[in-house]
Amino acid sequence: MTSQYAPMIVTIDGPAGAGKSTAARELARRLGFEYLDTGAMYRAVTWLCLEGRLDLTDHACVAETARRAEFDFREGRVFANGQDVSDAIRTIRVTEESRFVAANTLVRELLVELQRQIAGGRDFVTEGRDQGTIAFPGAECKFFLTADPRERARRRQAELRSRGEEVDLDTLVEQIEGRDRRDAERKVGALRPADDAVVIDTSSLDCETLLAELERLVRCRRREAGLETPAESP
Ligand code: DC
């Protein structure tokens, strides 16, 4: 078979705390692909609405804010209407309130369209909840990462602790289970693995083992498709 080069989309979906972000960012770096954090988009819309003191349950108003907004993703930073919001979108408040934006059908349509424009015709690793099911159903390689809720709560606790915040484990387990339920029950873009996704439980996997497996599977898929593979990572 003649080798040819064609752009490839790798999707990584899964619940909060399953290790998607670290895995997606690092996998993209190893493959020489670009990386898209779609959760940051929902967070940026949430932040804009909170800044504008909008009622997050007012669907039309929130969708209009999303429609008018300009987003930019450069060098690992997130910009909304020209302002660097990379840190502001990671607060507990934005995390909690983002569920209203995530349940907004109009916003989802807009953001999925934007995700397709950004990733179109290029090598991308995209990360979120609906990447393999809705945004890129034809993606060449799909992963769904999961992990035990208690383990995810432990990871979240360590992350918060590194930022000087102390939250008790049971509270975090409760929050995580609540988010899982809302993500799974959402009428649009619900969290579920695509039929052709590789499902990986990361509860007892260290980061390096997970990454090595993801990279191996992507390169294997490219070879099967007769596509050129970028150089192996060191
Ligand atoms: O992955 P995260 O915690 O940064 O996601 C932030 C919010 O956006 C969370 O409420 C889930 C939602 N989300 C979504 O509904 N669809 C996506 N593709 C990505 C995130």
Boltz pocket constraint, residues with backbone or C-beta under 6 A from the ligand:
constraints:
  - pocket:
      binder: B
      contacts: [[A, 16], [A, 38], [A, 39], [A, 40], [A, 42], [A, 43], [A, 95], [A, 98], [A, 99], [A, 102], [A, 127], [A, 128], [A, 129], [A, 130], [A, 131], [A, 189]]
      max_distance: 6.0
